[in-house]
Amino acid sequence: MRIINLTIALLLAVFCQTFAQTGENAILGKWESDKKDVRLEFYKAGNEYQARLLWGNKVVESDGVTSRKDTKNPDEKLRSRNILGITSVTGLTWDGNEFTGGKIYNPPSGDTYKCKVWLEKGKLNLRGYMGVSMFGQTATFHRL
């Protein structure tokens, strides 16, 4: 009987977690790119959604742990900071269907792009682009 009760409790926990992640708060949490080369943590800051860079294969030294410095940043004062932990996605707002109006900073190049995010079939899609969304690139993430 204890095993049945434990199984039911676990199933309810999984069910509740799955359905709690809908709407505008579904973006919150830690995500890893399907290529396993970037990890982000999305959070809400005031009225917007942001993401901090938790790890990336192009932003750590060869040991896979030590953060590289933000040497390509256009702001000279920020070039000595560690890349890991920086807020790299800012300005996203929920429009009822997707998160739009954001910007994403790419530390390896020092460039900033417009971005938008949407969820589809349990995956997070982040599209960075210049000008219009058509001229961009999408990375797909799974929840950690």
C-alpha positions, 0 to 999 in steps of 0.5 A, a space after each residue: 500500500 505504501 508503494 502505491 501511495 508513493 507512486 500516486 504522489 510522484 505521479 501527481 507531482 510530475 503532473 502538477 509540475 507539467 501543467 504549472 509551466 504554462 503561460 507567461 511563467 513557463 519560461 522561468 527556470 534553467 534551460 540547456 540548448 539541444 546542442 548542449 553548448 549553452 545553459 541559461 536561467 530565465 527569471 522575471 525582473 520587474 515587468 520583463 523576463 531576462 536570462 543569465 548565462 550559466 555555462 557555455 562552451 565558448 565562454 569557459 576556458 579549456 578546463 570547462 569551468 573557469 569563466 573567460 573575460 568579456 574582452 569583446 564587450 563594446 563597453 571598455 569598463 566591462 571587458 575585465 568581468 567574467 562572462 559566466 553569470 552575466 545577464 545576456 537576455 533582457 527586455 522580453 515581455 509576454 504578448 499572450 503567445 510568445 516573449 518579444 522585444 528582447 535583446 541578447 548579448 553574445 559575449 564571444 563576438 561582443 554583439 547584441 541582437 534583438 530576440 524573441 522566445 516561444 515555447 513549443 512542445 516542451 521546448 524553448 526556442 530563442 531566436 536572435 536576429 538583426 532587423 526583422 526576425 526573418 534574418 536570424 537564427 533559432 536555438 532550441 533548448 530543453 529544461 534542465 
